[in-house]
Amino acid sequence: MGLRQAAEHHLPGITLAALRFARANDPTFPTPAAKRGTELLYSVHDLQRWGRNRPRAPTGTTDLD
């Protein structure tokens, strides 16, 4: 499944932009399971597990320190 489809149907609260940023910058982001043309495909189970375990900033703050 591609990132757009995962964001729309399986990962509520996580935007497509957040998934793309995480794919580029988060070392714990799942590795692609396959490829369709130029699109990387991911396992739904792996993306959902990553979504549950991803680090989150405390609410109401913008401080990254």
ChimeraX commands (.cxc) that place a marker at each C-alpha (Angstrom):
marker #1 position 0.00,0.00,0.00 radius 0.5
marker #1 position 1.27,3.47,-0.86 radius 0.5
marker #1 position 1.66,6.26,1.67 radius 0.5
marker #1 position -1.33,8.25,0.37 radius 0.5
marker #1 position -3.69,5.31,0.71 radius 0.5
marker #1 position -2.32,4.48,4.16 radius 0.5
marker #1 position -2.81,8.07,5.35 radius 0.5
marker #1 position -6.38,8.20,4.03 radius 0.5
marker #1 position -7.61,4.81,5.26 radius 0.5
marker #1 position -5.40,3.22,7.90 radius 0.5
marker #1 position -3.56,5.92,9.87 radius 0.5
marker #1 position -6.05,8.44,11.23 radius 0.5
marker #1 position -4.43,11.57,12.55 radius 0.5
marker #1 position -1.23,11.18,10.51 radius 0.5
marker #1 position -1.03,13.34,7.40 radius 0.5
marker #1 position 0.57,12.40,4.13 radius 0.5
marker #1 position 3.15,15.14,4.68 radius 0.5
marker #1 position 4.04,13.67,8.09 radius 0.5
marker #1 position 4.47,10.21,6.55 radius 0.5
marker #1 position 6.72,11.57,3.82 radius 0.5
marker #1 position 8.80,13.51,6.35 radius 0.5
marker #1 position 9.13,10.42,8.56 radius 0.5
marker #1 position 10.10,8.25,5.60 radius 0.5
marker #1 position 12.96,10.64,4.85 radius 0.5
marker #1 position 14.10,11.41,8.42 radius 0.5
marker #1 position 12.97,8.70,10.86 radius 0.5
marker #1 position 15.33,5.71,11.10 radius 0.5
marker #1 position 12.54,3.60,12.64 radius 0.5
marker #1 position 10.21,4.08,9.65 radius 0.5
marker #1 position 9.40,0.70,8.03 radius 0.5
marker #1 position 11.28,-0.38,4.95 radius 0.5
marker #1 position 9.31,-0.75,1.71 radius 0.5
marker #1 position 7.80,-4.16,1.08 radius 0.5
marker #1 position 7.58,-3.74,-2.70 radius 0.5
marker #1 position 7.55,-1.23,-5.52 radius 0.5
marker #1 position 4.89,-0.40,-8.12 radius 0.5
marker #1 position 6.37,1.78,-10.84 radius 0.5
marker #1 position 8.05,4.58,-8.93 radius 0.5
marker #1 position 5.82,4.24,-5.85 radius 0.5
marker #1 position 7.17,2.44,-2.80 radius 0.5
marker #1 position 4.66,0.09,-1.18 radius 0.5
marker #1 position 4.51,-0.66,2.53 radius 0.5
marker #1 position 2.90,-3.31,4.68 radius 0.5
marker #1 position -0.20,-1.95,6.43 radius 0.5
marker #1 position 0.74,-3.83,9.59 radius 0.5
marker #1 position 4.23,-2.28,9.66 radius 0.5
marker #1 position 2.88,1.25,9.13 radius 0.5
marker #1 position 0.24,0.84,11.84 radius 0.5
marker #1 position 2.84,-0.48,14.29 radius 0.5
marker #1 position 5.13,2.45,13.46 radius 0.5
marker #1 position 2.21,4.87,13.92 radius 0.5
marker #1 position 1.47,3.48,17.39 radius 0.5
marker #1 position 5.11,3.59,18.50 radius 0.5
marker #1 position 6.30,6.83,16.89 radius 0.5
marker #1 position 7.67,9.53,19.18 radius 0.5
marker #1 position 5.37,12.46,19.81 radius 0.5
marker #1 position 6.09,15.91,21.17 radius 0.5
marker #1 position 4.24,16.98,24.31 radius 0.5
marker #1 position 1.01,18.76,23.53 radius 0.5
marker #1 position 1.05,22.52,23.48 radius 0.5
marker #1 position 4.79,22.87,22.98 radius 0.5
marker #1 position 7.00,23.72,20.08 radius 0.5
marker #1 position 10.23,23.30,22.04 radius 0.5
marker #1 position 12.40,20.60,20.51 radius 0.5
marker #1 position 15.12,20.60,23.20 radius 0.5
marker link #1:1,2 radius 0.2
marker link #1:2,3 radius 0.2
marker link #1:3,4 radius 0.2
marker link #1:4,5 radius 0.2
marker link #1:5,6 radius 0.2
marker link #1:6,7 radius 0.2
marker link #1:7,8 radius 0.2
marker link #1:8,9 radius 0.2
marker link #1:9,10 radius 0.2
marker link #1:10,11 radius 0.2
marker link #1:11,12 radius 0.2
marker link #1:12,13 radius 0.2
marker link #1:13,14 radius 0.2
marker link #1:14,15 radius 0.2
marker link #1:15,16 radius 0.2
marker link #1:16,17 radius 0.2
marker link #1:17,18 radius 0.2
marker link #1:18,19 radius 0.2
marker link #1:19,20 radius 0.2
marker link #1:20,21 radius 0.2
marker link #1:21,22 radius 0.2
marker link #1:22,23 radius 0.2
marker link #1:23,24 radius 0.2
marker link #1:24,25 radius 0.2
marker link #1:25,26 radius 0.2
marker link #1:26,27 radius 0.2
marker link #1:27,28 radius 0.2
marker link #1:28,29 radius 0.2
marker link #1:29,30 radius 0.2
marker link #1:30,31 radius 0.2
marker link #1:31,32 radius 0.2
marker link #1:32,33 radius 0.2
marker link #1:33,34 radius 0.2
marker link #1:34,35 radius 0.2
marker link #1:35,36 radius 0.2
marker link #1:36,37 radius 0.2
marker link #1:37,38 radius 0.2
marker link #1:38,39 radius 0.2
marker link #1:39,40 radius 0.2
marker link #1:40,41 radius 0.2
marker link #1:41,42 radius 0.2
marker link #1:42,43 radius 0.2
marker link #1:43,44 radius 0.2
marker link #1:44,45 radius 0.2
marker link #1:45,46 radius 0.2
marker link #1:46,47 radius 0.2
marker link #1:47,48 radius 0.2
marker link #1:48,49 radius 0.2
marker link #1:49,50 radius 0.2
marker link #1:50,51 radius 0.2
marker link #1:51,52 radius 0.2
marker link #1:52,53 radius 0.2
marker link #1:53,54 radius 0.2
marker link #1:54,55 radius 0.2
marker link #1:55,56 radius 0.2
marker link #1:56,57 radius 0.2
marker link #1:57,58 radius 0.2
marker link #1:58,59 radius 0.2
marker link #1:59,60 radius 0.2
marker link #1:60,61 radius 0.2
marker link #1:61,62 radius 0.2
marker link #1:62,63 radius 0.2
marker link #1:63,64 radius 0.2
marker link #1:64,65 radius 0.2
view
